[in-house]
């Protein structure tokens, strides 16, 4: 017998794995590695796979059971997982196999009628439990310290009026955010000591905040655990930060890292279940049993809080099972706005529609910078995905670029996103941020981009224009949040909101010095003063006049008409007007003027076939309207933050 390595991603090898599993009553599941035990004739008699640190699809032919093949196979899989950097290994299996895997050093983590979860190795659940116990101990120390500080403050107030100002600045005194008033929290000796809320927050809404506020009234210490799994629109680090900032006014609330042991539909394998209908309940029951056995005891929590679920069937079923499995589950009716439950899905839908006014009604101000940053990233993505484009990188080809492709551009966008978050948070202040603070983040972002792209300048121009707009948009939302009703009344609707945003962009750009070495500055030299060429900084200092006056209305009109070629046509509309310094730098002034004329002609008589022909010709002539692509992204972004 020998162990062969099979690659589940290769069709023929996958077919071999599937045939073996089917013979043993199992289904194929997502794996990156599979080990097959073969006999002297090369026939597969046993096998098992890995997905990360999870062992999957283990089977031994009936004729070879009892020959200790499973021991050899499992040892091989554990060793391979260790080589890949996993110190502990987990597996899901049928309950009847529990004893077998216990004999192979696996320990039970959770069980349900149709499945058990087990693990082996160093650390694992024990590390998670110890970390949670430490968090609980630290929260108790903080409570005692805070109590002492309050008593000191009280004595200070009684003895001296001057201490009132000192009390306001005391870091241990929780002051409610003016926009997030803290609820009163009358606690008694019978109040449960600790409770837990587990939430995804994609993104964090007023509904999430309301649930936490209501739960915090009912316990002496509330732990909010943010789902760690990164399969949401907003990354885990962003979701956790949103929660932390959104509940900072609640002094008895501690936001903690999500458990790595949360079991979701994405992580729970179903290959061994007889009926796929059992999968959802089994996944939920395992997740709840993990919480009951390990998470809750480590935190000393006796209460689980949850919001009612009026729409999603699976979440409603999860709540039902929670009541059956856990001793004390308390449901809070969902917060409603205008008769509809406040939900993260409504926020995401409003983001798709560019409906900022609805978003403002559904999220706390602390969430808005993260939404603005995500909209900026989505705008860059929308430009990249627009296919075909003349001479530009898209899904079909690399255009006139030999050093760029779609994957590289995608990597660049992903790299820039965290810096858009930083810029949005920087702008979300009462005073406009300084040029230096914006520049420093921009330099960090550019270095990260160049590192991710091996030195290729994929989005330098877009980083500048989008970065300024992100800071400006976040600053405008901060002003609106401070006094929304009055400001919107004074501005008399969307047009004045856009005017204010444009003014803020101008103010930010005015602080930037003239540039040297950019495509824009080189294009100006090529023009030799014969033409008034405007570079990226010039356009920003003017507040992107053409964008607000022409391109944005053009884009919004076609978007509202649901034109399938909205982005193609908007790109052409921009190419009609823009002195594209990227085109001038790569060719000459005459070609740049020709590009404008061709864009106008194609826009007047648009067809996708003609656009593809333009792409072929521009690629051959090394023409790439990169400046227009940047302005397309910016137009989409501005259109998504202001209705």
C-alpha positions in Angstrom: 0.0 0.0 0.0 1.1 3.6 -0.7 -0.3 7.1 -0.3 -0.7 9.1 -3.4 -1.5 12.8 -3.6 -4.4 13.9 -5.7 -5.3 17.4 -6.7 -9.1 18.0 -6.3 -9.0 21.0 -8.7 -7.9 18.9 -11.7 -10.9 17.4 -13.4 -9.6 13.8 -13.9 -8.3 13.5 -10.4 -11.5 15.0 -9.0 -13.5 12.4 -11.0 -11.4 9.6 -9.4 -12.1 11.0 -5.9 -15.8 11.4 -6.6 -16.1 7.8 -7.8 -14.4 6.5 -4.7 -16.5 8.6 -2.4 -19.7 7.6 -4.1 -18.7 4.0 -3.7 -18.5 4.6 0.0 -21.8 6.6 0.4 -20.2 10.0 0.5 -20.3 13.2 -1.6 -17.5 15.3 -2.8 -16.8 18.5 -0.7 -14.6 21.5 -1.3 -10.9 20.5 -0.6 -7.5 21.7 -1.7 -5.6 18.4 -1.0 -6.5 14.8 -1.1 -4.5 11.7 0.0 -5.4 8.4 -1.6 -4.3 5.0 -0.2 -3.9 2.5 -3.0 -3.3 -1.3 -3.1 -0.7 -3.1 -5.1 -2.9 -2.8 -8.2 -3.2 0.9 -7.9 -6.9 0.8 -6.8 -7.9 3.4 -4.2 -9.0 1.7 -1.0 -9.0 4.6 1.3 -8.8 8.4 1.1 -9.1 11.7 3.0 -8.8 15.4 2.2 -8.0 18.8 3.7 -9.5 22.3 3.4 -7.3 24.5 5.5 -7.1 22.7 8.8 -10.3 20.7 8.4 -10.1 17.0 7.4 -12.8 16.0 5.0 -14.1 13.1 3.0 -12.4 10.3 4.9 -13.4 6.8 3.8 -12.1 3.3 3.8 -13.5 0.5 1.6 -15.4 -2.1 3.6 -13.0 -4.9 2.6 -10.1 -3.1 4.3 -11.7 -1.8 7.5 -9.9 -3.1 10.6 -6.5 -3.0 8.9 -5.4 0.3 10.7 -5.4 2.1 7.3 -7.4 4.9 8.9 -4.6 5.5 11.4 -2.0 5.8 8.7 -4.3 8.1 6.6 -5.3 10.4 9.4 -1.6 10.7 10.6 -0.6 11.6 7.1 -3.3 14.3 6.8 -2.4 15.8 10.2 1.3 15.9 9.3 0.4 17.6 6.0 -1.8 20.2 7.8 1.1 20.8 10.3 3.5 21.4 7.3 1.0 24.0 6.0 1.2 25.9 9.3 -1.8 24.5 11.2 -1.0 23.5 14.8 -4.5 22.0 15.4 -6.7 20.0 13.0 -10.5 19.6 13.0 -12.9 17.3 11.4 -16.7 16.9 11.1 -18.0 13.3 11.0 -20.9 11.1 11.8 -21.6 10.5 15.5 -20.9 6.7 15.1 -17.3 7.5 14.2 -16.7 9.5 17.3 -15.0 6.6 19.2 -12.7 5.8 16.3 -11.4 9.4 16.1 -11.1 9.6 19.9 -8.7 6.6 19.6 -6.7 8.8 17.2 -6.3 11.6 19.7 -9.2 13.7 18.6 -11.4 15.4 21.3 -15.0 16.3 21.0 -15.9 20.0 20.5 -19.6 19.9 19.7 -22.3 17.4 18.8 -25.6 17.3 17.1 -27.9 14.3 16.2 -26.4 14.1 12.7 -22.8 15.2 13.2 -19.9 15.8 15.6 -17.0 18.2 15.5 -13.7 17.1 16.8 -10.1 18.4 16.9 -6.6 17.4 17.7 -3.3 19.2 18.1 -1.8 22.1 20.1 -3.9 25.0 21.3 -7.2 24.9 19.5 -10.3 25.5 21.6 -8.3 25.7 24.8 -6.5 28.8 23.5 -9.8 30.4 22.6 -11.3 29.7 26.1 -8.3 31.1 27.9 -8.4 34.2 25.8 -12.1 34.7 26.6 -11.5 34.1 30.3 -8.8 36.8 30.3 -11.3 39.2 28.6 -13.8 38.5 31.3 -11.2 39.1 34.0 -10.1 42.4 32.4 -13.7 43.6 32.2 -14.2 42.9 35.9 -11.0 44.9 36.7 -12.3 47.7 34.6 -15.6 47.7 36.4 -14.0 48.0 39.8 -11.6 50.6 38.6 -14.4 52.6 37.0 -16.4 52.4 40.2 -13.5 53.8 42.2 -13.0 56.6 39.7 -16.7 57.5 39.9 -16.6 57.7 43.7 -13.5 59.9 43.4 -15.3 62.1 40.9 -18.3 62.3 43.2 -16.1 63.4 46.1 -14.3 65.8 43.8 -17.6 67.4 42.8 -18.7 67.8 46.4 -15.5 69.5 47.4 -14.8 71.7 44.4 -16.6 73.1 41.4 -13.3 73.2 39.5 -13.3 69.4 39.4 -16.4 69.4 37.2 -14.2 70.1 34.1 -11.7 67.5 35.2 -14.5 64.9 35.5 -15.6 65.6 31.9 -12.1 64.7 30.6 -11.6 61.7 32.8 -11.0 58.8 30.5 -12.8 56.4 32.9 -16.0 58.4 32.8 -18.2 57.3 29.9 -19.9 60.2 28.1 -22.7 59.4 25.7 -22.0 60.4 22.1 -24.4 63.4 21.4 -25.8 61.4 18.5 -26.0 58.2 20.4 -27.8 59.0 23.7 -27.1 56.3 26.4 -30.1 54.5 27.8 -30.6 54.5 31.5 -29.5 51.2 33.0 -31.2 50.4 36.4 -29.6 47.2 37.6 -30.5 45.2 40.6 -28.9 42.4 42.7 -31.0 39.8 40.6 -29.7 41.2 37.3 -27.7 38.5 35.4 -24.0 39.2 35.6 -23.1 38.7 32.0 -24.7 38.2 28.6 -23.6 37.8 25.0 -24.8 39.2 21.6 -23.3 37.6 18.5 -23.8 39.6 15.3 -22.4 40.0 11.8 -22.9 43.8 11.2 -22.5 44.0 7.5 -22.6 46.9 8.1 -23.4 48.1 11.7 -26.8 49.7 11.8 -29.1 51.5 14.2 -30.9 48.2 14.6 -27.7 46.5 15.8 -27.1 49.4 18.2 -30.7 49.3 19.5 -30.4 45.5 20.2 -27.1 46.1 22.1 -28.6 49.0 24.1 -31.6 47.0 25.1 -29.5 44.0 26.1 -27.1 46.2 28.0 -30.0 47.3 30.3 -30.6 43.7 31.3 -27.1 42.6 32.4 -24.2 44.0 34.4 -21.7 43.2 31.6 -22.5 42.6 27.9 -20.1 41.0 25.5 -20.7 41.7 21.8 -19.0 39.1 19.6 -18.6 40.0 16.0 -18.7 37.1 13.5 -15.1 36.6 12.4 -15.8 34.8 9.1 -14.9 37.1 6.1 -17.6 36.4 3.5 -19.3 39.7 3.9 -19.2 43.0 1.9 -17.3 44.6 4.8 -14.2 42.9 6.1 -14.1 41.6 9.7 -11.7 44.3 10.9 -14.1 47.0 9.6 -17.2 45.4 11.0 -15.6 45.1 14.5 -14.4 48.7 14.3 -17.9 49.9 13.4 -19.3 48.1 16.4 -16.7 49.4 18.8 -17.3 53.0 17.6 -21.0 52.6 17.5 -21.3 51.4 21.2 -18.6 53.5 22.8 -21.2 55.3 24.8 -22.2 52.1 26.7 -19.8 51.6 29.5 -20.9 48.1 30.4 -20.4 46.8 26.9 -17.3 45.0 25.7 -16.7 44.2 22.0 -14.7 41.1 21.6 -13.2 39.1 18.7 -15.4 36.6 17.0 -14.8 33.0 17.7 -12.8 31.0 15.1 -15.0 28.1 16.0 -18.3 29.7 14.7 -19.8 27.2 12.3 -21.5 28.7 9.2 -23.1 27.4 6.1 -19.9 28.2 4.3 -17.7 26.1 6.6 -19.9 23.2 7.5 -19.4 20.2 5.1 -22.4 18.1 4.1 -20.6 15.2 2.3 -21.6 12.6 5.0 -25.2 13.6 5.6 -27.8 11.3 4.1 -30.2 14.2 3.4 -29.0 17.6 2.5 -32.2 18.9 4.1 -30.6 18.2 7.4 -27.6 20.4 6.7 -28.9 23.7 8.0 -30.2 22.4 11.3 -27.1 20.4 11.9 -24.8 23.4 11.2 -26.9 25.5 13.6 -27.0 22.9 16.3 -23.2 22.4 16.2 -22.7 26.1 16.4 -25.0 26.5 19.4 -23.5 23.5 21.1 -20.0 25.0 20.7 -21.3 28.2 22.3 -23.0 26.4 25.1 -20.0 24.1 25.9 -17.1 26.6 25.5 -17.8 30.2 24.7 -20.5 31.1 27.2 -18.7 29.3 30.2 -15.4 31.1 29.4 -17.1 34.5 29.5 -19.3 33.5 32.5 -22.3 34.4 30.4 -25.8 33.1 31.3 -27.9 35.0 28.8 -27.9 35.1 25.0 -29.6 38.1 23.3 -30.9 38.1 19.8 -33.2 40.3 17.6 -36.4 39.0 16.2 -36.2 38.0 12.5 -39.3 39.0 10.4 -37.9 38.1 7.0 -35.0 35.6 6.8 -36.2 32.0 7.2 -32.8 30.5 8.3 -32.2 33.2 10.9 -35.6 32.7 12.3 -34.9 28.9 12.5 -31.6 29.6 14.2 -33.5 31.7 16.9 -35.9 28.9 17.4 -33.2 26.3 17.9 -31.4 28.7 20.2 -34.4 28.7 22.5 -34.3 24.9 22.5 -30.6 24.5 23.2 -29.7 27.4 25.5 -31.2 28.1 29.0 -31.8 31.8 28.8 -32.5 33.4 25.4 -34.0 36.9 25.2 -35.4 38.3 21.9 -35.7 42.0 21.3 -38.2 43.3 18.7 -36.4 44.7 15.7 -36.1 48.5 15.5 -38.3 49.9 12.7 -38.2 53.0 10.6 -41.4 54.0 8.7 -42.9 50.6 9.3 -39.9 48.5 8.1 -37.3 46.7 10.1 -33.9 48.4 10.1 -31.5 45.9 8.6 -28.0 45.7 7.1 -29.6 44.3 3.8 -31.6 47.5 3.4 -28.4 49.5 3.8 -26.6 47.4 1.2 -29.5 47.9 -1.2 -29.4 51.7 -0.6 -25.7 51.6 -1.4 -26.4 49.9 -4.7 -29.0 52.6 -5.5 -26.8 55.6 -4.4 -29.4 56.5 -1.9 -27.5 58.3 0.9 -30.6 59.8 2.4 -31.9 56.3 3.2 -28.5 55.2 4.5 -28.4 58.1 6.9 -31.7 56.9 8.4 -30.5 53.4 9.0 -26.9 53.7 10.4 -25.2 55.7 13.1 -22.8 58.4 11.9 -19.9 56.2 13.0 -20.7 53.7 10.3 -20.8 56.2 7.4 -17.0 56.5 6.8 -16.8 52.7 6.2 -19.7 52.9 3.8 -18.1 55.8 1.9 -14.8 53.9 1.7 -16.6 50.8 0.4 -18.4 52.9 -2.2 -15.1 54.3 -3.4 -13.7 50.8 -3.8 -16.8 49.6 -5.6 -16.5 52.6 -8.0 -12.9 51.5 -8.9 -14.2 48.0 -9.4 -17.1 49.2 -11.6 -14.6 50.9 -13.9 -12.3 47.8 -14.1 -15.2 45.5 -14.8 -16.6 47.7 -17.6 -15.9 45.7 -20.7 -15.0 46.4 -23.4 -13.0 49.7 -23.0 -10.9 51.4 -25.6 -7.2 50.7 -24.9 -7.8 50.1 -21.2 -7.5 46.9 -19.1 -10.8 45.1 -18.8 -12.1 41.5 -18.5 -11.3 40.8 -22.2 -7.7 42.1 -22.6 -5.0 44.3 -21.3 -5.6 47.1 -23.8 -2.5 49.2 -24.6 -0.8 48.0 -21.4 2.0 45.4 -21.5 2.7 45.6 -17.7 -0.9 45.4 -16.5 -3.8 42.8 -16.6 -7.1 42.4 -14.9 -5.7 40.3 -12.0 -3.0 43.0 -11.2 -5.6 45.8 -11.3 -7.8 43.7 -9.0 -5.0 43.2 -6.6 -4.3 47.0 -6.6 -7.9 47.8 -5.8 -8.0 45.4 -2.9 -4.7 46.8 -1.6 -6.0 50.4 -1.7 -9.3 49.8 0.1 -8.0 49.9 3.7 -6.4 53.3 2.9 -9.8 54.6 1.7 -11.1 53.6 5.1 -8.3 55.6 6.7 -9.0 58.6 4.5 -12.7 58.5 5.3 -12.1 58.3 9.0 -9.6 61.2 8.6 -12.3 63.3 6.9 -15.0 62.4 9.5 -14.0 65.3 11.8 -15.4 68.7 12.6 -12.4 70.5 11.0 -11.0 69.7 7.5 -7.9 67.6 7.8 -4.5 69.1 6.8 -2.7 68.5 3.6 0.0 66.7 5.5 -2.3 64.2 7.1 -3.9 63.4 3.7 -0.5 63.2 2.0 0.9 60.8 4.6 -1.9 58.3 4.1 -1.6 58.8 0.3 2.1 58.0 0.5 1.4 54.8 2.6 -1.3 53.8 0.1 1.0 54.3 -2.9 3.8 52.3 -1.4 1.4 49.5 -0.6 0.0 49.6 -4.1 3.4 49.5 -5.7 4.4 46.6 -3.5 1.3 44.6 -4.4 1.9 45.3 -8.1 5.7 44.8 -8.3 6.2 48.5 -9.0 3.5 48.9 -11.6 1.6 52.2 -11.3 -1.9 50.9 -11.6 -4.0 53.5 -9.7 -1.8 56.5 -8.8 -4.1 59.0 -10.5 -7.2 57.3 -9.1 -5.8 57.3 -5.6 -5.3 61.1 -5.7 -8.8 62.0 -7.1 -10.7 59.3 -5.2 -8.8 60.0 -2.0 -9.7 63.7 -2.1 -13.3 62.9 -2.8 -13.5 60.3 0.0 -12.1 62.8 2.6 -14.5 65.5 1.3 -17.5 63.1 1.3 -16.8 61.9 4.9 -16.4 65.5 6.1 -19.7 66.5 4.5 -21.5 63.5 6.1 -20.0 64.5 9.5 -21.5 68.0 9.1 -24.9 66.6 8.2 -24.9 64.1 11.0 -24.2 66.9 13.5 -27.4 68.8 12.5 -29.0 66.9 9.6 -32.5 68.6 9.6 -31.2 72.1 9.6 -28.3 71.6 7.1 -30.5 69.8 4.6 -33.2 72.5 4.9 -30.6 75.2 4.3 -29.1 73.4 1.4 -32.5 72.9 -0.2 -32.0 69.3 -1.5 -29.5 67.3 -3.4 -28.1 70.0 -5.7 -26.8 72.2 -2.8 -25.4 69.1 -1.1 -23.3 68.5 -4.3 -22.3 72.1 -4.3 -21.0 71.8 -0.8 -19.1 68.6 -1.6 -17.5 70.3 -4.6 -16.5 73.3 -2.5 -14.9 71.0 0.1 -12.9 69.2 -2.7 -11.7 72.5 -3.9 -10.6 73.5 -0.4 -8.7 70.3 0.1 -7.0 70.4 -3.4 -6.0 74.1 -2.8 -3.5 73.0 -0.1 -1.6 70.6 -2.4 1.5 72.1 -4.1 2.2 71.8 -7.8 3.5 68.5 -8.9 6.5 67.4 -10.9 7.2 64.1 -12.6 3.5 63.1 -13.1 2.0 62.3 -16.5 0.1 65.6 -16.1 3.2 67.7 -15.6 5.0 66.0 -18.4 2.0 66.4 -20.7 2.0 70.2 -20.0 5.7 70.3 -21.1 4.8 68.4 -24.3 2.1 71.0 -25.1 4.8 73.7 -24.9 2.3 76.3 -23.7 0.3 76.1 -27.0 -2.7 74.6 -25.3 -4.0 75.1 -21.7 -3.7 71.5 -20.6 -5.1 70.8 -17.1 -3.6 68.0 -15.0 -5.2 66.0 -12.2 -4.4 68.6 -9.6 -5.7 71.5 -11.8 -9.0 69.7 -12.2 -9.2 69.0 -8.5 -8.5 72.6 -7.6 -11.5 73.6 -9.8 -13.7 71.1 -8.0 -14.0 68.8 -11.1 -16.3 71.3 -12.9 -17.0 69.1 -15.9 -17.8 66.2 -13.7 -20.4 67.9 -11.6 -21.8 70.0 -14.5 -21.8 67.4 -17.3 -20.6 63.9 -16.6 -22.5 63.2 -13.3 -25.9 64.3 -14.7 -25.2 62.3 -17.9 -24.4 59.2 -15.8 -27.3 59.5 -13.4 -29.8 59.9 -16.2 -28.7 56.7 -17.9 -28.4 54.9 -14.6 -32.0 55.9 -13.8 -33.1 54.7 -17.2 -31.4 51.4 -16.5 -29.3 51.7 -19.7 -27.2 48.5 -20.0 -24.3 50.5 -21.4 -24.4 53.3 -18.8 -20.7 53.0 -17.9 -19.6 52.6 -21.5 -21.4 55.7 -22.6 -20.3 57.7 -19.5 -16.7 56.8 -20.3 -17.1 58.0 -23.9 -18.8 61.2 -22.6 -15.8 61.9 -20.4 -13.4 61.2 -23.3 -15.3 63.9 -25.3 -14.2 66.7 -22.9 -11.2 65.6 -20.9 -7.7 66.7 -21.8 -6.4 63.2 -21.0 -2.8 63.7 -19.9 -2.3 59.9 -20.1 -3.1 59.9 -23.8 -1.0 63.0 -24.4 2.0 61.5 -22.5 1.8 58.2 -24.5 1.1 59.8 -27.9 0.8 63.6 -28.6 -1.7 66.5 -28.6 -3.1 65.7 -32.0 -3.9 62.2 -31.0 -5.6 63.4 -27.8 -7.8 65.7 -29.9 -8.6 62.8 -32.3 -9.6 60.7 -29.3 -12.1 63.4 -28.3 -13.7 63.5 -31.8 -13.9 59.7 -32.1 -15.5 59.4 -28.6 -18.2 62.0 -29.7 -18.9 60.2 -32.9 -19.3 56.8 -31.2 -21.4 58.3 -28.5 -23.7 59.8 -31.1 -24.0 56.4 -32.8 -23.2 53.9 -30.1 -22.8 50.2 -30.6 -20.8 47.6 -28.7 -19.3 46.3 -31.9 -17.9 49.8 -32.7 -16.6 50.1 -29.1 -14.7 46.8 -29.5 -13.3 48.0 -32.8 -12.1 51.2 -31.1 -10.5 49.0 -28.4 -8.5 47.1 -31.0 -7.3 50.2 -32.8 -6.3 52.0 -29.6 -4.5 49.0 -28.3 -2.5 48.8 -31.6 -1.7 52.5 -31.4 -0.7 52.5 -27.7 -3.6 54.9 -26.8 -4.9 54.5 -23.2 -7.4 57.0 -21.9 -6.4 56.4 -18.3 -7.4 59.8 -17.1 -10.9 59.3 -18.4 -11.0 55.9 -16.6 -10.1 57.7 -13.3 -12.9 60.2 -13.9 -15.4 57.4 -14.7 -14.6 55.9 -11.2 -14.9 59.3 -9.6 -18.3 60.0 -11.4 -19.6 56.6 -10.2 -18.5 57.3 -6.7 -20.0 60.8 -6.5 -23.2 59.3 -8.0 -23.3 56.6 -5.3 -23.0 59.0 -2.3 -25.5 61.7 -3.4 -28.9 60.9 -4.7 
